[in-house]
Amino acid sequence: MLAGEEGEAVRKAMELIVALGDIYGAERLIPVSSGQVSGVSYKTIGDAGLEFIEDYADIMKREGRKVRVKTTMNPAGMDLDKWKTMGVPEDFAEKQLRIFRAYTSMGIEPSLTCTPYYFVNVPKFGEHIAWAESSAVSYANSVIGARTNREGGPSALASAITGLTAEYGLHLDENRKADVIVEVDFKPEPYMYAAIGNHLGSVLSKMGKKVPYFRGIRPSKDDMKALGAAMAATGSIALYHVENLTPEWKHAIADDLERIHLDRTEILEHMKGMDMGCEPELIAIGCPHASEEELRRIAELVRGKRKKQGKEMWVSVSRAVAERNPEAVKAIEEFGGLVLRDTCMVVSPIEKRFRSTAVNSGKAAYYLPKESFCRQCIRFMPLEELIMMAVEVEN
């Protein structure tokens, strides 16, 4: 492959994988069972990224190449069907569709979700994969027990093309051990896990810690998704363990690790700092994309109610989840909400329509206010409170 015997597209991909392996001291290459490619939204990659992807797709087409392993893709900057309803400009939509077509021409599945582990790309415990979406990397490593580094878009694509990755980082047993114990001294409410992750990611980053081991919590899978996504955003955490819960916890712990404690007051105080106090124009749910259980819960909360005039409500899900839950989608849309596939509020150009957004996501609360992302004034609150902000209260 590296010598070019399988063509230019494969050679370029292998050059990148070998370079990363050299940098990180890998001793060998290993096969991967799947890939998850990022760099899909035109908002995040721009014209330079579009040109790179189209050029690479052209090379692969000329050489008759497709990706070698099951590969899915991250959310785009818009719902491919409802982009006009979202208020996405036509020039943005045209370039976004070009990115989508280039990726699918390589054999990448049109999943357009940050939660591929819901039905479309589900790795098994111990499998080596090459995923680039930070929240999905956290979930795959921590909740499923698959093995992936936090790949960049190009390296995940290179692994998809070659079916290989360099064996370093979280592919190795020794790097999956915990390096800090987090003692949670209270029983968190479900909505707090996003805030815990938002707070703790930055704390661990400053400490130089990468693999936390939690004691004192019993989160659901949705809670773990929220926790991991927020820690990945604020601290680049790609793996964590929860005592008596996650699949590798028994082999991840040592007695001499540094310990930190979290109490309720600390997290509630952090939550206040996440909330900027503005009146939201948009209520945005689904970062990462909502699960079946979350979608049904939202539907339950809005069923039979009316949306307040002047408020928009977006619920972001994968197509797979939406298609399996048509009654929930119907209830939300009858309420006046917009169920979006293919995209989310972070990677879509919401700043062209909105200045303030309310979320229940620690990841979204980190990215949305940034100048380079969406320039939003943020409200952060539990799901039920978010919904009530959108409901028309009858006299």
C-alpha positions as CSV (number, residue, x, y, z in Angstrom):
1,M,0.0,0.0,0.0
2,L,2.7,2.4,1.0
3,A,4.7,1.7,-2.2
4,G,1.7,2.7,-4.3
5,E,0.9,-0.8,-5.5
6,E,-2.8,-0.2,-4.8
7,G,-3.0,3.3,-6.3
8,E,-2.6,6.9,-5.2
9,A,-5.6,7.1,-2.9
10,V,-4.5,4.1,-0.8
11,R,-0.8,5.3,-0.8
12,K,-1.8,8.8,0.6
13,A,-4.0,7.2,3.3
14,M,-1.2,4.8,4.3
15,E,1.4,7.6,4.4
16,L,-0.8,9.4,7.0
17,I,-1.3,6.3,9.1
18,V,2.4,5.4,9.1
19,A,3.3,9.0,10.0
20,L,1.0,9.0,13.0
21,G,2.4,5.6,14.0
22,D,6.0,7.0,13.8
23,I,5.0,10.0,15.9
24,Y,3.4,8.0,18.6
25,G,5.9,5.1,18.6
26,A,3.6,2.4,17.3
27,E,5.3,-1.0,16.7
28,R,2.8,-2.3,14.2
29,L,-0.4,-1.7,12.2
30,I,-3.7,-3.4,13.2
31,P,-7.0,-4.0,11.4
32,V,-10.1,-1.9,12.3
33,S,-13.6,-3.1,12.0
34,S,-15.3,0.3,11.3
35,G,-14.7,4.0,10.8
36,Q,-16.6,7.2,11.7
37,V,-15.6,10.2,9.7
38,S,-15.8,13.8,10.9
39,G,-15.3,16.9,8.8
40,V,-18.7,16.7,7.2
41,S,-20.3,20.0,7.9
42,Y,-19.4,22.8,5.5
43,K,-19.5,25.2,8.4
44,T,-16.6,23.4,10.1
45,I,-14.4,22.6,7.1
46,G,-15.1,25.5,4.6
47,D,-14.0,25.7,1.0
48,A,-10.5,24.2,1.7
49,G,-12.1,21.1,3.2
50,L,-14.6,20.8,0.4
51,E,-11.8,20.9,-2.1
52,F,-9.7,18.3,-0.3
53,I,-12.7,15.9,0.0
54,E,-13.8,16.3,-3.6
55,D,-10.2,15.9,-4.9
56,Y,-9.8,12.7,-2.8
57,A,-13.1,11.4,-4.0
58,D,-12.1,12.0,-7.6
59,I,-8.9,10.0,-7.1
60,M,-10.7,7.1,-5.6
61,K,-13.3,7.1,-8.4
62,R,-10.6,7.0,-11.1
63,E,-8.9,4.1,-9.3
64,G,-12.1,2.3,-8.6
65,R,-11.6,2.4,-4.8
66,K,-14.1,2.4,-2.0
67,V,-13.6,2.3,1.8
68,R,-12.7,-1.2,3.0
69,V,-14.6,-1.3,6.2
70,K,-18.0,-0.2,7.4
71,T,-17.8,3.6,7.6
72,T,-20.3,6.2,8.7
73,M,-20.2,9.9,8.8
74,N,-20.7,12.8,11.2
75,P,-23.6,15.3,11.1
76,A,-23.8,17.8,8.2
77,G,-24.5,21.5,8.6
78,M,-28.2,21.0,7.8
79,D,-31.0,18.5,7.5
80,L,-30.8,17.4,3.8
81,D,-34.5,17.6,3.4
82,K,-35.5,20.5,5.7
83,W,-32.6,23.0,5.2
84,K,-34.9,25.7,3.9
85,T,-37.1,25.4,7.0
86,M,-34.0,25.7,9.1
87,G,-33.2,29.0,7.3
88,V,-30.0,27.7,5.7
89,P,-28.7,29.9,2.8
90,E,-28.8,28.3,-0.6
91,D,-25.0,28.7,-1.2
92,F,-24.3,26.9,2.0
93,A,-26.7,24.1,1.1
94,E,-25.2,23.7,-2.3
95,K,-21.7,23.2,-0.9
96,Q,-22.9,21.0,1.9
97,L,-24.6,18.7,-0.7
98,R,-21.3,18.5,-2.6
99,I,-19.5,17.3,0.6
100,F,-22.2,14.7,1.2
101,R,-22.0,13.4,-2.4
102,A,-18.2,13.2,-2.3
103,Y,-18.2,11.1,0.9
104,T,-20.9,8.8,-0.3
105,S,-19.1,8.2,-3.6
106,M,-16.3,6.8,-1.5
107,G,-18.7,4.1,-0.1
108,I,-19.2,5.9,3.2
109,E,-22.8,5.3,4.5
110,P,-25.1,8.4,4.6
111,S,-25.7,8.2,8.4
112,L,-25.0,11.8,9.2
113,T,-25.0,11.3,13.0
114,C,-22.8,11.7,16.0
115,T,-24.4,8.6,17.5
116,P,-23.6,5.9,15.0
117,Y,-23.8,3.4,17.9
118,Y,-27.6,3.7,17.7
119,F,-28.3,0.9,15.1
120,V,-26.1,2.0,12.2
121,N,-22.5,1.3,13.3
122,V,-22.3,-0.7,16.5
123,P,-18.9,-2.0,17.5
124,K,-18.4,-4.9,19.9
125,F,-16.4,-5.1,23.1
126,G,-12.7,-5.2,22.3
127,E,-13.0,-4.4,18.6
128,H,-10.5,-1.9,17.2
129,I,-12.1,1.0,15.3
130,A,-11.1,4.4,13.9
131,W,-13.6,7.0,14.9
132,A,-13.3,10.8,14.7
133,E,-16.4,12.2,16.5
134,S,-15.3,13.0,20.0
135,S,-18.6,12.1,21.8
136,A,-18.9,8.9,19.9
137,V,-15.2,8.0,20.7
138,S,-16.0,8.5,24.4
139,Y,-19.1,6.3,24.2
140,A,-17.4,3.6,22.1
141,N,-14.4,3.4,24.5
142,S,-16.2,3.8,27.8
143,V,-19.7,2.4,27.5
144,I,-19.2,-0.3,24.8
145,G,-15.5,-1.1,25.5
146,A,-14.4,-0.9,21.8
147,R,-11.0,0.7,21.2
148,T,-10.3,3.9,19.3
149,N,-8.1,6.9,19.6
150,R,-9.7,10.3,19.1
151,E,-9.0,10.4,15.4
152,G,-9.1,13.5,13.2
153,G,-11.3,13.5,10.1
154,P,-8.4,12.7,7.7
155,S,-6.9,9.9,9.8
156,A,-10.3,8.2,10.3
157,L,-10.8,8.4,6.5
158,A,-7.3,7.0,6.0
159,S,-8.2,4.0,8.2
160,A,-11.5,3.5,6.4
161,I,-9.6,3.4,3.1
162,T,-6.9,1.0,4.2
163,G,-8.7,-0.9,6.9
164,L,-5.8,-0.3,9.2
165,T,-4.6,1.9,12.0
166,A,-1.4,2.2,14.0
167,E,-1.4,0.5,17.3
168,Y,-0.8,3.2,19.9
169,G,-2.8,5.2,22.5
170,L,-6.1,3.7,23.5
171,H,-5.6,0.6,21.4
172,L,-3.1,-0.6,24.0
173,D,-4.1,-2.1,27.4
174,E,-1.7,0.1,29.4
175,N,-3.2,3.3,28.1
176,R,-6.7,2.3,29.1
177,K,-5.9,2.3,32.8
178,A,-7.4,5.1,35.0
179,D,-5.0,7.9,36.1
180,V,-7.3,9.6,38.6
181,I,-10.2,8.6,40.8
182,V,-13.3,10.9,40.9
183,E,-15.3,10.5,44.0
184,V,-18.8,11.9,43.5
185,D,-20.1,12.7,47.0
186,F,-23.8,13.1,46.1
187,K,-26.4,11.4,44.0
188,P,-26.7,13.4,40.7
189,E,-30.0,14.1,39.1
190,P,-29.9,13.0,35.4
191,Y,-29.7,16.5,34.1
192,M,-26.5,17.1,36.2
193,Y,-24.3,14.6,34.2
194,A,-23.9,17.1,31.4
195,A,-22.8,19.8,33.9
196,I,-20.4,17.3,35.7
197,G,-18.8,16.5,32.3
198,N,-18.6,20.2,31.3
199,H,-16.9,21.1,34.6
200,L,-14.7,18.0,35.1
201,G,-13.3,18.0,31.6
202,S,-11.6,21.3,32.2
203,V,-10.4,20.3,35.7
204,L,-8.8,17.1,34.4
205,S,-7.2,18.9,31.5
206,K,-5.5,21.3,33.9
207,M,-4.3,18.4,36.0
208,G,-2.9,16.6,32.9
209,K,-5.3,13.6,33.5
210,K,-6.8,11.6,30.7
211,V,-8.7,8.6,32.1
212,P,-11.0,9.3,35.1
213,Y,-12.5,6.5,37.2
214,F,-15.8,7.4,38.8
215,R,-17.1,6.2,42.2
216,G,-20.4,7.0,43.7
217,I,-22.6,7.3,40.6
218,R,-24.9,5.0,38.7
219,P,-25.7,6.8,35.4
220,S,-28.0,5.5,32.7
221,K,-26.6,5.1,29.1
222,D,-28.1,8.5,28.2
223,D,-26.4,10.0,31.3
224,M,-23.1,8.5,30.3
225,K,-23.5,9.8,26.7
226,A,-24.0,13.3,28.1
227,L,-21.2,13.0,30.6
228,G,-18.7,11.7,28.1
229,A,-19.6,14.2,25.4
230,A,-19.1,17.1,27.7
231,M,-15.8,15.8,29.0
232,A,-14.6,15.3,25.5
233,A,-15.5,18.9,24.6
234,T,-13.9,20.6,27.6
235,G,-11.0,18.3,28.3
236,S,-10.5,16.0,25.3
237,I,-11.3,13.0,27.5
238,A,-11.7,9.9,25.3
239,L,-12.2,7.2,27.9
240,Y,-13.6,7.0,31.4
241,H,-14.7,4.2,33.8
242,V,-17.6,3.9,36.2
243,E,-17.2,1.5,39.1
244,N,-19.5,-1.5,38.9
245,L,-20.9,-0.3,35.6
246,T,-18.6,0.2,32.5
247,P,-17.1,-2.9,30.9
248,E,-13.5,-2.4,31.9
249,W,-13.8,-1.0,35.4
250,K,-12.4,-4.0,37.2
251,H,-9.1,-3.8,35.3
252,A,-8.7,0.0,35.2
253,I,-8.1,0.9,38.8
254,A,-5.0,1.1,41.0
255,D,-4.9,2.0,44.8
256,D,-2.3,4.7,44.6
257,L,-4.2,7.0,42.2
258,E,-4.8,10.7,42.9
259,R,-8.3,11.4,44.0
260,I,-10.6,14.4,43.5
261,H,-14.0,15.0,45.0
262,L,-17.1,16.5,43.5
263,D,-20.0,17.7,45.7
264,R,-23.4,19.0,44.8
265,T,-22.7,22.6,45.7
266,E,-19.7,22.7,43.3
267,I,-21.7,21.4,40.4
268,L,-24.7,23.6,41.0
269,E,-22.3,26.6,41.2
270,H,-20.8,25.5,37.9
271,M,-24.2,25.2,36.3
272,K,-24.9,28.8,37.2
273,G,-21.8,29.8,35.3
274,M,-22.9,27.9,32.3
275,D,-26.2,29.8,32.1
276,M,-25.9,33.3,30.6
277,G,-29.4,34.3,31.7
278,C,-30.7,35.6,28.3
279,E,-34.1,35.0,26.8
280,P,-33.7,32.1,24.3
281,E,-35.0,32.3,20.8
282,L,-34.2,28.7,20.1
283,I,-34.6,25.7,22.3
284,A,-32.2,23.1,20.9
285,I,-32.1,19.4,22.1
286,G,-30.0,16.5,20.8
287,C,-26.3,17.2,21.2
288,P,-25.3,14.4,20.9
289,H,-28.2,13.2,18.9
290,A,-31.2,12.1,21.0
291,S,-31.7,8.4,21.7
292,E,-35.0,6.6,21.3
293,E,-35.7,7.0,25.0
294,E,-34.9,10.7,24.9
295,L,-37.0,11.3,21.8
296,R,-40.0,9.5,23.4
297,R,-39.6,11.5,26.6
298,I,-39.7,14.8,24.6
299,A,-42.8,13.7,22.8
300,E,-44.4,12.8,26.1
301,L,-43.7,16.3,27.5
302,V,-45.1,18.1,24.5
303,R,-48.0,15.8,23.4
304,G,-51.3,17.8,23.3
305,K,-49.6,21.1,24.0
306,R,-48.9,24.1,21.8
307,K,-45.6,25.8,21.1
308,K,-45.2,29.4,22.2
309,Q,-45.2,32.1,19.5
310,G,-41.8,33.5,18.9
311,K,-40.0,30.4,20.1
312,E,-38.3,27.7,17.9
313,M,-37.7,24.2,19.1
314,W,-35.3,21.9,17.4
315,V,-34.8,18.2,18.3
316,S,-31.8,16.6,16.5
317,V,-31.7,12.8,16.0
318,S,-30.3,10.3,13.6
319,R,-32.4,9.1,10.7
320,A,-32.3,5.6,12.2
321,V,-33.8,6.8,15.5
322,A,-36.4,9.0,13.8
323,E,-37.5,6.2,11.5
324,R,-38.0,3.8,14.3
325,N,-40.1,6.3,16.3
326,P,-42.6,7.9,13.9
327,E,-45.3,8.5,16.6
328,A,-42.8,10.5,18.8
329,V,-41.7,12.5,15.7
330,K,-45.3,13.2,14.9
331,A,-46.1,14.4,18.4
332,I,-43.2,16.8,18.5
333,E,-44.0,18.2,15.0
334,E,-47.7,18.6,15.9
335,F,-46.6,20.6,18.9
336,G,-44.7,22.9,16.5
337,G,-41.2,21.6,17.1
338,L,-38.8,20.7,14.3
339,V,-37.3,17.2,14.3
340,L,-34.0,17.4,12.5
341,R,-32.1,14.6,11.0
342,D,-28.5,14.8,9.6
343,T,-27.4,17.8,11.7
344,C,-27.3,19.5,15.1
345,M,-27.2,23.0,16.4
346,V,-23.4,23.1,16.9
347,V,-22.4,22.4,13.3
348,S,-25.3,24.2,11.6
349,P,-25.2,28.0,10.8
350,I,-27.7,28.9,13.5
351,E,-26.0,32.3,14.1
352,K,-27.6,33.5,10.8
353,R,-31.0,33.3,12.5
354,F,-30.6,33.2,16.3
355,R,-28.6,35.0,18.9
356,S,-29.7,33.0,22.0
357,T,-30.2,29.3,22.5
358,A,-31.3,27.1,25.4
359,V,-29.7,23.7,25.8
360,N,-29.4,20.7,28.2
361,S,-26.1,19.6,26.7
362,G,-22.8,20.3,28.3
363,K,-21.1,19.9,25.0
364,A,-23.4,22.4,23.3
365,A,-23.0,24.8,26.2
366,Y,-19.2,24.7,25.6
367,Y,-19.2,25.2,21.8
368,L,-22.2,27.4,21.0
369,P,-21.0,30.6,22.7
370,K,-17.6,30.5,20.9
371,E,-17.0,33.0,18.2
372,S,-15.7,30.3,15.9
373,F,-18.9,28.3,16.2
374,C,-22.3,29.9,16.8
375,R,-21.8,33.1,18.8
376,Q,-24.8,32.3,21.0
377,C,-25.9,33.5,24.4
378,I,-26.6,30.3,26.2
379,R,-29.2,29.1,28.7
380,F,-28.4,25.8,30.3
381,M,-31.2,23.8,32.1
382,P,-32.8,20.4,32.5
383,L,-34.9,18.9,29.7
384,E,-38.2,19.5,31.4
385,E,-37.4,23.2,32.0
386,L,-36.3,23.6,28.3
387,I,-39.6,22.2,27.1
388,M,-41.6,24.4,29.4
389,M,-39.9,27.5,27.9
390,A,-41.4,26.5,24.6
391,V,-44.9,25.6,25.8
392,E,-47.7,28.1,25.4
393,V,-49.3,28.3,28.9
394,E,-53.1,28.4,28.8
395,N,-54.9,30.9,30.9
